[in-house]
Amino acid sequence: MGSRGFRDVAEVLNRLSMLEEQDAVREIAALFKKVDANCIETLLRIMRMDFGEASRLIGTHLLKRIVSEALAGITLLKQDVAEGLVQSGRLKDVLSRRSSTLLEKGLSIDQAYLGMLETCRISGKSSIAFKVKSLTGLLNKASDEEAILIVNMLMGRQKPVADRLILKALDEAFQGSAAAGFGIISKEASMRDIYKVALQVVKNAGRDESG
């Protein structure tokens, strides 16, 4: 049984932009080998910042407002102060204001993804307060590493991991099992099928943990 913890994901993705391509592939491959097979698809959705139709709200003024209100809620800072600190690259300073009594053991990969997905699903003005409350709860359960990734993703400050890096990492992680994946991808008009490819690669490598 592999890891289901979001902290492992956050630790890798938070530093990925600072790595050379081969080092990035190596880090992602190690993550693939570490994570529970049942979490691979959700992990890929996080890495690709794929929230379906809700993805269009990533980085919008509305979502930034929700994030800053949630950060104010977990720190007792004023919203404009919290937002200003985040915009100036001082998110860690904001998170340091949290009460340690609110923190839990961190999030699962599924909890993190579903929490971010819920925050992105805006269905009118009446839902904003609910989204803020929901995100506040998610951030209170997150470690600093996890919270940094969540905030950066929702505010559009985090870049999606390129599909070519994902495929290279799958290949490295599962000893060439991804070779068939490149063929499948090349025949499809949409890279959304990368999820099917990844799951097949994992299954071929004997990591399928379904059932």
Contacts in CASP RR format, 6 or more apart in sequence:
PFRMAT RR
TARGET T0000
AUTHOR 0000-0000-0000
METHOD contacts of the structure
MODEL  1
MGSRGFRDVAEVLNRLSMLEEQDAVREIAALFKKVDANCIETLLRIMRMD
FGEASRLIGTHLLKRIVSEALAGITLLKQDVAEGLVQSGRLKDVLSRRSS
TLLEKGLSIDQAYLGMLETCRISGKSSIAFKVKSLTGLLNKASDEEAILI
VNMLMGRQKPVADRLILKALDEAFQGSAAAGFGIISKEASMRDIYKVALQ
VVKNAGRDESG
1 36 0 8 1.000
1 209 0 8 1.000
2 34 0 8 1.000
2 35 0 8 1.000
2 36 0 8 1.000
2 37 0 8 1.000
3 34 0 8 1.000
3 35 0 8 1.000
3 36 0 8 1.000
4 35 0 8 1.000
4 36 0 8 1.000
4 38 0 8 1.000
4 39 0 8 1.000
4 108 0 8 1.000
4 109 0 8 1.000
4 110 0 8 1.000
5 35 0 8 1.000
5 106 0 8 1.000
5 107 0 8 1.000
5 108 0 8 1.000
5 109 0 8 1.000
6 106 0 8 1.000
6 107 0 8 1.000
6 108 0 8 1.000
6 109 0 8 1.000
6 111 0 8 1.000
6 112 0 8 1.000
6 142 0 8 1.000
6 146 0 8 1.000
7 106 0 8 1.000
7 107 0 8 1.000
7 143 0 8 1.000
7 145 0 8 1.000
7 146 0 8 1.000
8 31 0 8 1.000
8 34 0 8 1.000
8 35 0 8 1.000
9 31 0 8 1.000
9 35 0 8 1.000
9 43 0 8 1.000
9 46 0 8 1.000
9 47 0 8 1.000
9 109 0 8 1.000
9 112 0 8 1.000
9 149 0 8 1.000
10 143 0 8 1.000
10 145 0 8 1.000
10 146 0 8 1.000
10 148 0 8 1.000
10 149 0 8 1.000
11 145 0 8 1.000
12 27 0 8 1.000
12 28 0 8 1.000
12 30 0 8 1.000
12 31 0 8 1.000
13 46 0 8 1.000
13 47 0 8 1.000
13 149 0 8 1.000
13 158 0 8 1.000
13 161 0 8 1.000
14 145 0 8 1.000
14 148 0 8 1.000
14 149 0 8 1.000
14 152 0 8 1.000
15 27 0 8 1.000
16 24 0 8 1.000
16 27 0 8 1.000
16 28 0 8 1.000
16 161 0 8 1.000
17 159 0 8 1.000
19 27 0 8 1.000
21 165 0 8 1.000
24 165 0 8 1.000
25 165 0 8 1.000
25 168 0 8 1.000
25 169 0 8 1.000
25 172 0 8 1.000
26 169 0 8 1.000
26 172 0 8 1.000
28 47 0 8 1.000
28 161 0 8 1.000
28 165 0 8 1.000
28 166 0 8 1.000
28 169 0 8 1.000
28 173 0 8 1.000
29 169 0 8 1.000
29 170 0 8 1.000
29 172 0 8 1.000
29 173 0 8 1.000
30 173 0 8 1.000
31 43 0 8 1.000
31 169 0 8 1.000
32 40 0 8 1.000
32 43 0 8 1.000
32 169 0 8 1.000
32 170 0 8 1.000
32 173 0 8 1.000
32 174 0 8 1.000
33 173 0 8 1.000
35 43 0 8 1.000
35 109 0 8 1.000
36 109 0 8 1.000
36 209 0 8 1.000
37 202 0 8 1.000
37 207 0 8 1.000
37 208 0 8 1.000
37 209 0 8 1.000
37 210 0 8 1.000
38 209 0 8 1.000
38 210 0 8 1.000
39 109 0 8 1.000
39 110 0 8 1.000
40 198 0 8 1.000
40 199 0 8 1.000
40 202 0 8 1.000
41 195 0 8 1.000
41 198 0 8 1.000
41 199 0 8 1.000
42 109 0 8 1.000
42 110 0 8 1.000
42 113 0 8 1.000
43 109 0 8 1.000
44 50 0 8 1.000
44 166 0 8 1.000
44 194 0 8 1.000
44 195 0 8 1.000
44 198 0 8 1.000
45 51 0 8 1.000
45 113 0 8 1.000
45 195 0 8 1.000
46 109 0 8 1.000
46 112 0 8 1.000
46 113 0 8 1.000
46 116 0 8 1.000
46 153 0 8 1.000
47 160 0 8 1.000
47 161 0 8 1.000
47 166 0 8 1.000
48 160 0 8 1.000
48 161 0 8 1.000
48 163 0 8 1.000
48 166 0 8 1.000
48 194 0 8 1.000
49 55 0 8 1.000
49 58 0 8 1.000
49 153 0 8 1.000
49 158 0 8 1.000
49 160 0 8 1.000
50 160 0 8 1.000
51 58 0 8 1.000
51 116 0 8 1.000
51 117 0 8 1.000
51 120 0 8 1.000
54 117 0 8 1.000
54 120 0 8 1.000
54 121 0 8 1.000
54 122 0 8 1.000
55 120 0 8 1.000
57 63 0 8 1.000
57 120 0 8 1.000
57 122 0 8 1.000
58 120 0 8 1.000
58 153 0 8 1.000
58 154 0 8 1.000
58 155 0 8 1.000
58 156 0 8 1.000
59 154 0 8 1.000
59 155 0 8 1.000
59 156 0 8 1.000
62 122 0 8 1.000
62 128 0 8 1.000
63 119 0 8 1.000
63 120 0 8 1.000
63 122 0 8 1.000
63 154 0 8 1.000
63 155 0 8 1.000
64 83 0 8 1.000
64 154 0 8 1.000
64 155 0 8 1.000
65 128 0 8 1.000
66 119 0 8 1.000
66 128 0 8 1.000
66 131 0 8 1.000
66 132 0 8 1.000
66 135 0 8 1.000
66 154 0 8 1.000
67 86 0 8 1.000
67 119 0 8 1.000
67 135 0 8 1.000
67 151 0 8 1.000
67 154 0 8 1.000
67 155 0 8 1.000
68 79 0 8 1.000
68 80 0 8 1.000
68 82 0 8 1.000
68 83 0 8 1.000
68 84 0 8 1.000
68 86 0 8 1.000
69 79 0 8 1.000
69 132 0 8 1.000
70 132 0 8 1.000
70 135 0 8 1.000
70 136 0 8 1.000
70 137 0 8 1.000
70 139 0 8 1.000
71 77 0 8 1.000
71 82 0 8 1.000
71 83 0 8 1.000
71 86 0 8 1.000
71 94 0 8 1.000
71 139 0 8 1.000
71 151 0 8 1.000
72 78 0 8 1.000
72 79 0 8 1.000
72 81 0 8 1.000
72 82 0 8 1.000
73 136 0 8 1.000
74 98 0 8 1.000
74 102 0 8 1.000
74 136 0 8 1.000
74 137 0 8 1.000
74 139 0 8 1.000
74 140 0 8 1.000
75 82 0 8 1.000
75 94 0 8 1.000
75 95 0 8 1.000
75 97 0 8 1.000
75 98 0 8 1.000
76 97 0 8 1.000
77 85 0 8 1.000
77 94 0 8 1.000
77 97 0 8 1.000
82 94 0 8 1.000
84 90 0 8 1.000
85 91 0 8 1.000
85 93 0 8 1.000
85 94 0 8 1.000
86 94 0 8 1.000
86 151 0 8 1.000
86 155 0 8 1.000
91 147 0 8 1.000
91 148 0 8 1.000
91 151 0 8 1.000
91 152 0 8 1.000
92 144 0 8 1.000
92 148 0 8 1.000
95 144 0 8 1.000
95 147 0 8 1.000
95 148 0 8 1.000
98 140 0 8 1.000
102 140 0 8 1.000
103 140 0 8 1.000
103 141 0 8 1.000
103 143 0 8 1.000
104 140 0 8 1.000
104 141 0 8 1.000
106 141 0 8 1.000
106 142 0 8 1.000
106 143 0 8 1.000
106 146 0 8 1.000
107 138 0 8 1.000
107 141 0 8 1.000
107 142 0 8 1.000
107 143 0 8 1.000
107 146 0 8 1.000
111 138 0 8 1.000
111 141 0 8 1.000
112 138 0 8 1.000
112 142 0 8 1.000
112 146 0 8 1.000
112 150 0 8 1.000
115 134 0 8 1.000
115 135 0 8 1.000
115 138 0 8 1.000
116 138 0 8 1.000
116 150 0 8 1.000
116 153 0 8 1.000
116 154 0 8 1.000
118 131 0 8 1.000
118 134 0 8 1.000
119 131 0 8 1.000
119 134 0 8 1.000
119 135 0 8 1.000
119 138 0 8 1.000
119 154 0 8 1.000
120 154 0 8 1.000
121 127 0 8 1.000
122 128 0 8 1.000
122 131 0 8 1.000
135 154 0 8 1.000
138 150 0 8 1.000
139 147 0 8 1.000
139 150 0 8 1.000
139 151 0 8 1.000
142 150 0 8 1.000
149 158 0 8 1.000
151 157 0 8 1.000
152 158 0 8 1.000
163 185 0 8 1.000
163 191 0 8 1.000
163 194 0 8 1.000
166 194 0 8 1.000
166 198 0 8 1.000
167 178 0 8 1.000
167 181 0 8 1.000
167 182 0 8 1.000
167 185 0 8 1.000
167 194 0 8 1.000
167 197 0 8 1.000
170 177 0 8 1.000
170 178 0 8 1.000
170 181 0 8 1.000
170 197 0 8 1.000
170 198 0 8 1.000
170 201 0 8 1.000
171 177 0 8 1.000
171 178 0 8 1.000
171 179 0 8 1.000
173 205 0 8 1.000
174 201 0 8 1.000
174 202 0 8 1.000
174 204 0 8 1.000
174 205 0 8 1.000
174 207 0 8 1.000
175 205 0 8 1.000
177 201 0 8 1.000
177 204 0 8 1.000
177 205 0 8 1.000
178 197 0 8 1.000
178 201 0 8 1.000
180 197 0 8 1.000
180 200 0 8 1.000
180 201 0 8 1.000
180 204 0 8 1.000
181 197 0 8 1.000
181 200 0 8 1.000
181 201 0 8 1.000
184 193 0 8 1.000
184 196 0 8 1.000
184 197 0 8 1.000
184 200 0 8 1.000
185 191 0 8 1.000
185 193 0 8 1.000
185 194 0 8 1.000
185 197 0 8 1.000
199 208 0 8 1.000
202 208 0 8 1.000
END
